[in-house]
Amino acid sequence: MSVQYHDLSAPAAERDWRQAIRRGMRGRCPHCGEGRLFRAFLKPVDACEACGEALYHQRADDLPPYIVITIVGHIVVGGLVLVEKFGDWSMGMHMLVWPLLTVVLCLALMQPTKGAVIGLQWALRMHGFGGSAPQVEVQPAASRTGGQ
Ligand SMILES: [Zn+2]
């Protein structure tokens, strides 16, 4: 006869963050990889249509734009400097290429980047992705009496 111990405080199984990021970048549920992650360009679904994983509590917030700005800034500024150093473009060509490239790259990278951030949050069990209800942040009430 054997005795089995069930430790409820044991850590949950580790999630593969690389796979979750890849699935998020493809616009798929980070849990199953089948259901859609977005219902609009940057609006995530409330729950996965394939596996039911709740996705409403994601908090990507400003991180995807910061990542996109960093990537696009390096490409555009680096390209502009290289063309200035080695090329012979007119000012009109610069005014056409760099703003257009900036807009196209930002639009192309924004959704995959947001999906990747949501996938990472899911893999790290952030913001309720660990199974527990998300913590509600309570802000102290502003004093109306002016310190009295
Ligand atoms: Zn799913």
Boltz pocket constraint, residues with backbone or C-beta under 6 A from the ligand:
constraints:
  - pocket:
      binder: B
      contacts: [[A, 29], [A, 30], [A, 31], [A, 32], [A, 33], [A, 34], [A, 35], [A, 48], [A, 49], [A, 50], [A, 51], [A, 52], [A, 53]]
      max_distance: 6.0
